[in-house]
Structures are given as structure tokens and as C-alpha cells.
């Protein structure tokens, strides 16, 4: 979510995600956002989530698994209705 917060043009959507981060909720429902914000979130995930993870995640034994999960998340965006 932190990946998205600074990238979203919708300040209300960014505030919504920041609230989730601040309260350590760990996830959000895409459907809770406006259609425009949903499209923007999906576009940002597709365009840069995996690359950002590869560049910015610490070099640990868990990094490959985390990056694989990021790839799965991005792949799931292509299965959205």
C-alpha cells in the first residue's frame, strides 16, 4: 500500500490507504475506491510494483518469495472483471 500512496492522484484514495497503513490493517478492498481510483491502482500495480519490490526490498532469503507474491498480485489484476 505504501507503494501506491504517493503515486495516487486521488488524495482521498491515498488518505484511505494511509489510514489502513497507520492502523496496520494490511489489506484493502479495491471495490471501496472510486472507479477512477481503482483503474489508477491497477495501472500502478501493473506498471511498477514488481520492479519496485526488486529494487527496494532488503536483500534477505525471503526476498525471492515476496517478489513472487508481488508477481502473483499483478497477475491477479488481469483477471479482474
C-alpha distances in whole Angstrom, upper triangle without the diagonal:
4,5,5,6,9,10,11,14,14,14,14,11,9,11,10,6,8,10,8,7,11,12,11,11,8,8,9,12,11,15,14,13,16,18,17,13,13,15,13,10,12,14,11,10,14,15,13,10,13,15,12,12,16,16,14,14,17,20,21,22,19,17,19,18,14,15,17,14,12,15,16,12,13,17,16,15,19,20,19,21
4,5,5,7,9,11,14,14,14,15,12,9,11,11,8,8,11,10,7,10,13,12,12,11,11,12,15,15,18,17,16,19,20,19,15,16,17,15,12,14,15,12,12,15,15,13,11,14,14,11,11,15,15,12,13,15,19,20,22,19,17,20,19,15,16,18,16,14,17,18,15,16,19,19,18,21,23,22,25
4,6,7,7,10,13,14,14,16,13,10,13,14,10,11,14,13,11,14,16,15,15,13,13,14,16,15,19,18,16,19,19,18,14,15,15,13,10,12,12,9,9,12,12,9,7,10,11,8,9,13,12,10,12,15,18,19,22,19,16,18,18,14,14,16,15,12,14,16,13,13,17,17,16,19,21,20,23
4,6,5,6,10,11,11,13,10,7,11,11,8,10,13,12,11,14,16,16,15,13,12,12,14,12,16,15,13,15,16,14,11,11,12,9,7,10,10,7,8,11,11,10,9,12,13,11,12,16,16,14,15,19,22,23,25,22,20,21,21,17,16,18,16,13,16,17,14,13,17,17,15,18,20,18,21
4,6,6,9,9,9,10,8,5,8,9,6,7,10,11,10,12,15,15,15,14,13,13,15,14,17,15,13,15,17,15,11,13,14,11,10,13,13,10,12,15,15,13,12,16,17,14,15,18,18,16,17,20,23,25,27,24,22,24,23,20,19,22,20,17,19,20,17,17,21,20,18,21,23,21,24
4,6,8,10,9,12,10,7,10,12,10,10,13,14,13,15,18,18,18,17,17,16,18,17,20,19,16,17,19,16,13,15,16,12,11,14,14,11,13,16,15,13,13,16,16,13,15,18,17,15,17,20,24,25,28,25,23,25,25,21,20,23,22,18,21,22,19,19,22,22,20,23,25,24,26
4,6,9,10,12,10,8,12,13,11,12,16,16,15,17,20,20,20,18,17,16,18,16,18,18,15,16,16,14,11,13,13,9,9,12,11,8,10,13,11,11,11,15,15,12,15,18,17,16,18,21,24,26,28,26,23,24,25,21,20,22,21,17,19,21,18,16,20,20,18,20,23,21,23
4,5,7,9,7,6,10,11,10,11,14,15,15,17,19,20,19,18,17,15,16,13,16,15,12,12,13,10,8,10,10,7,7,11,10,8,11,14,13,13,13,17,17,15,18,21,20,19,21,24,27,29,31,28,25,27,26,23,22,24,22,19,20,22,18,17,20,20,17,20,22,20,21
4,6,9,8,8,11,13,13,14,16,18,18,20,22,23,22,21,20,18,18,16,17,16,13,12,13,10,8,11,11,8,10,13,12,11,14,16,15,16,17,20,20,19,21,24,23,22,24,28,31,33,35,32,29,30,30,27,25,27,26,22,24,25,21,20,23,23,19,22,24,22,23
4,5,5,6,9,10,11,12,14,16,17,18,20,21,20,20,18,16,16,14,15,13,10,9,11,9,7,10,11,9,10,14,14,13,16,18,18,18,18,22,23,21,23,26,25,24,26,29,32,34,36,33,30,32,31,27,27,28,26,23,25,25,22,21,24,23,20,22,24,21,22
4,5,5,6,8,10,10,12,14,15,16,18,20,19,19,18,16,17,15,17,14,12,12,14,12,10,13,15,12,13,16,17,15,18,20,20,20,20,24,24,22,23,27,26,24,26,29,32,33,36,33,31,32,32,28,28,30,27,24,26,27,23,23,26,25,22,25,27,24,25
4,5,5,6,9,10,10,13,14,15,17,18,18,18,17,14,15,14,14,11,9,10,13,12,9,12,15,13,13,17,18,17,18,21,22,21,21,25,26,23,25,28,28,26,27,30,33,34,36,33,31,33,32,28,28,30,27,25,27,27,23,23,26,24,22,25,26,23,24
4,5,5,6,9,10,11,13,14,16,17,16,16,14,11,12,10,12,9,7,8,11,10,7,9,12,10,9,13,14,13,15,18,18,18,18,21,23,20,22,25,25,23,24,27,31,32,33,30,28,30,28,25,25,26,23,21,23,23,19,19,22,21,18,21,22,19,21
4,5,5,6,9,10,11,12,14,15,15,15,14,12,13,12,15,12,10,12,14,13,9,12,14,11,10,14,15,13,14,18,18,17,16,20,21,18,19,23,23,21,22,25,28,29,31,28,26,28,27,23,23,25,23,20,22,23,19,19,23,21,19,22,24,21,23
4,5,5,6,9,10,10,12,14,14,15,14,12,14,14,16,13,11,13,16,15,12,14,17,15,14,17,19,17,18,21,22,21,19,23,24,21,22,26,25,23,24,26,30,31,33,30,28,30,29,25,26,28,25,23,25,26,22,22,26,24,22,26,26,24,25
4,5,5,7,9,10,11,12,11,12,11,9,11,11,12,9,9,11,15,14,11,13,16,14,13,16,18,16,17,20,21,21,19,22,24,21,22,26,26,23,24,26,30,30,32,29,27,29,28,24,25,26,23,21,24,24,20,21,24,22,20,24,24,21,23
4,5,5,6,9,10,10,10,10,9,8,10,10,13,11,10,13,15,15,11,12,15,13,11,14,16,14,14,18,19,18,16,19,21,18,18,22,22,20,20,23,26,27,28,25,24,25,24,20,21,23,20,18,21,21,17,18,21,20,18,22,22,20,22
4,5,5,6,8,10,10,11,11,11,14,14,17,14,13,16,19,18,14,16,18,16,14,17,19,16,17,20,21,19,17,21,22,19,19,23,22,19,20,22,26,26,28,25,24,26,25,21,22,24,22,20,23,23,20,21,24,23,21,25,26,24,26
4,5,5,6,8,9,10,11,10,13,15,16,13,14,17,20,20,16,17,20,19,16,19,21,19,19,23,24,22,20,23,25,22,22,26,25,23,22,25,28,28,30,27,26,28,27,23,25,26,23,22,25,25,21,23,26,24,23,27,27,25,27
4,6,5,6,5,7,7,7,11,13,15,12,13,17,19,19,16,16,19,18,15,18,20,18,18,21,23,21,18,21,23,20,20,24,24,21,20,23,26,26,27,24,23,25,24,20,22,23,20,19,22,22,18,20,23,21,20,24,24,22,24
4,5,5,6,7,9,10,13,15,18,16,16,19,21,21,17,18,21,19,16,19,21,18,17,21,22,20,17,20,21,18,17,21,21,18,17,19,23,23,25,21,21,23,22,18,20,22,19,18,21,21,18,20,23,22,21,25,26,24,26
4,6,8,10,12,13,16,18,20,18,18,21,24,24,20,21,24,22,19,22,24,21,21,25,25,23,21,23,24,21,21,24,24,21,20,22,25,25,27,24,24,26,25,22,23,25,23,21,25,25,22,24,27,26,25,29,29,27,30
4,5,8,11,12,15,18,20,17,18,22,24,25,21,21,25,23,20,23,25,23,22,26,27,25,22,25,26,23,22,26,26,23,22,23,27,26,28,25,25,27,25,22,24,26,23,22,26,25,22,24,27,25,25,29,29,27,29
4,6,9,11,15,17,20,18,19,22,25,25,21,21,24,23,20,22,24,22,20,24,25,23,20,22,24,21,20,23,24,20,19,20,23,23,24,21,21,24,22,18,21,23,19,19,23,22,19,22,25,23,23,27,27,26,28
4,6,8,11,14,16,15,16,20,22,23,20,19,22,21,18,20,23,21,19,23,25,23,20,22,24,22,20,24,25,22,20,22,25,24,25,22,22,24,21,18,21,22,18,18,22,20,18,20,23,21,21,25,24,23,25
4,7,11,13,16,15,16,20,22,22,19,18,20,20,16,18,20,18,16,20,22,20,16,18,21,18,17,20,21,19,17,19,22,21,22,18,18,20,18,15,17,18,15,14,18,17,14,17,20,18,18,22,22,21,23
4,7,10,12,12,13,17,18,19,16,14,17,17,13,15,18,16,14,18,20,19,15,18,20,19,17,21,22,20,19,21,24,23,24,20,20,21,19,16,17,18,14,14,17,15,12,15,17,15,15,19,19,17,20
4,6,9,8,9,13,15,16,13,11,15,15,12,13,16,16,14,17,20,19,16,19,22,20,19,23,24,22,21,24,27,26,27,23,23,24,21,18,20,20,16,15,18,17,13,15,17,15,14,18,18,15,17
4,5,5,8,11,12,14,12,10,13,14,11,12,16,16,14,17,20,20,18,20,23,22,21,25,26,25,24,27,30,29,30,26,25,26,23,20,21,21,18,17,19,17,13,15,17,14,13,16,15,13,14
4,5,6,9,9,11,9,6,9,11,8,9,13,13,12,14,17,18,16,19,21,20,20,24,25,24,24,27,30,30,30,27,25,26,24,21,21,21,18,16,18,16,13,13,15,12,11,14,13,10,12
4,5,7,8,11,10,7,11,13,11,12,15,16,15,17,20,21,20,22,25,24,24,28,29,28,28,31,33,33,34,30,29,29,27,24,24,24,21,20,21,19,16,16,18,15,13,15,15,11,11
4,7,9,11,10,9,12,13,12,14,17,17,17,19,22,22,21,24,26,25,25,28,29,28,28,31,34,34,34,31,30,30,28,25,26,26,23,21,23,21,18,19,21,18,16,19,18,15,15
4,6,8,6,6,10,10,9,12,14,15,15,17,19,20,19,22,24,23,24,27,28,27,27,30,33,34,35,31,30,30,29,25,25,26,23,21,22,21,18,18,20,18,15,18,18,15,15
4,5,5,6,9,10,10,12,14,15,16,18,20,21,21,24,26,25,26,29,30,29,29,33,36,36,37,34,32,33,31,28,28,28,25,23,24,24,20,20,21,19,16,19,19,15,15
4,5,5,6,9,10,11,12,14,15,17,18,20,20,23,25,24,26,29,30,29,30,33,36,37,38,34,32,32,31,28,27,27,25,23,23,22,19,18,20,17,14,16,16,13,12
4,5,5,6,9,10,11,12,14,15,16,18,19,22,23,23,25,27,28,27,29,32,35,36,37,34,32,32,31,28,27,27,25,22,23,23,20,18,20,19,15,17,18,15,15
4,5,5,6,9,10,10,12,14,15,16,16,20,21,20,22,25,25,24,25,29,32,33,34,31,29,29,28,25,24,25,23,20,21,21,17,16,19,17,14,16,18,15,16
4,5,5,6,9,10,11,12,14,16,15,18,20,20,21,24,25,24,25,29,31,32,33,29,27,27,26,23,22,23,20,18,18,18,14,14,16,14,11,13,14,11,12
4,5,5,6,9,10,11,12,14,15,18,19,19,21,23,24,24,25,29,31,32,33,30,28,28,27,24,22,23,21,18,18,18,15,13,15,14,10,12,13,11,12
4,5,5,6,9,10,10,12,13,16,17,17,19,21,22,22,23,27,29,30,32,29,26,26,26,23,21,22,20,17,18,18,15,13,16,15,12,14,16,14,15
4,5,5,6,9,10,11,10,14,15,15,16,19,20,19,20,24,26,27,29,25,23,23,23,19,18,19,17,14,15,15,12,11,14,13,10,13,15,12,15
4,5,5,6,8,10,10,13,15,15,16,19,20,20,21,24,26,27,28,25,23,22,21,19,17,18,16,13,13,13,10,8,10,10,6,9,11,10,12
4,5,5,6,9,10,12,14,14,16,18,19,19,21,25,26,28,29,26,23,23,23,20,18,19,17,14,14,15,12,10,12,12,9,11,14,12,15
4,5,5,6,7,10,11,11,13,15,16,16,17,21,23,25,26,24,21,21,21,18,16,17,16,13,13,15,12,10,13,14,11,13,16,15,18
4,6,6,5,8,10,10,11,13,15,15,16,20,21,23,24,21,18,18,18,15,13,14,12,9,10,11,8,6,10,10,8,11,13,13,16
4,6,7,8,10,11,12,14,16,17,18,21,23,24,25,22,19,18,18,16,13,14,13,10,9,11,9,6,8,10,8,9,12,13,16
4,7,8,8,10,12,13,14,15,17,21,22,24,25,23,20,19,20,17,14,16,16,12,11,14,12,9,12,14,11,12,16,16,19
4,6,5,6,8,10,10,12,13,17,19,21,22,20,17,17,17,15,12,14,14,10,11,13,12,9,13,15,13,15,18,18,21
4,6,5,6,9,10,10,11,15,17,18,19,17,14,14,14,11,9,11,11,7,8,11,9,8,11,13,12,14,17,17,21
4,5,5,6,9,10,10,14,15,16,17,15,11,11,12,10,6,9,9,6,6,10,9,8,11,13,13,15,17,18,22
4,5,5,6,9,10,13,14,16,18,16,13,12,14,12,9,11,13,10,10,13,13,11,14,17,16,17,20,21,25
4,5,5,6,8,11,13,16,18,16,12,13,15,12,10,13,13,10,11,15,14,12,16,18,17,19,22,22,26
4,5,5,5,9,11,12,14,12,9,10,11,8,6,10,10,8,10,13,12,12,15,17,17,19,21,22,26
4,6,6,9,9,11,13,12,8,9,11,9,7,10,12,10,11,14,14,14,16,19,19,21,23,24,28
4,6,8,9,13,15,14,11,12,14,12,10,14,15,13,14,17,17,16,19,22,21,23,26,27,30
4,6,9,12,14,13,10,12,14,12,11,15,15,13,15,18,17,17,20,22,22,24,27,27,31
4,6,8,11,10,7,10,11,9,9,12,13,11,14,17,16,17,20,21,22,24,26,27,30
4,6,9,9,7,10,12,11,11,15,15,15,17,19,19,20,23,24,25,28,29,30,34
4,7,8,6,9,12,11,11,14,16,16,17,20,21,21,23,25,26,28,30,32,35
4,5,5,8,10,10,11,14,15,16,18,20,20,22,24,25,27,29,30,32,35
4,6,7,8,10,11,13,14,16,17,19,20,22,23,25,27,29,30,31,35
4,6,5,6,9,10,11,13,14,16,17,19,20,21,23,26,26,28,32
4,5,5,6,8,10,10,12,14,15,17,18,20,22,24,25,26,30
4,5,5,6,9,10,11,12,14,15,16,18,20,22,23,25,29
4,5,5,6,9,10,11,12,14,15,17,19,21,22,23,27
4,5,5,6,9,10,11,13,14,15,17,19,20,22,25
4,5,5,6,9,10,11,12,14,16,18,19,21,24
4,5,5,6,9,10,10,12,15,16,17,19,23
4,5,5,6,9,10,10,13,15,16,17,21
4,5,5,6,9,10,11,13,15,16,20
4,5,5,6,9,10,11,13,15,19
4,5,5,6,9,10,11,13,17
4,5,5,7,9,10,11,15
4,5,5,7,10,11,14
4,5,6,7,10,13
4,5,5,7,11
4,5,5,9
4,6,9
4,6
4
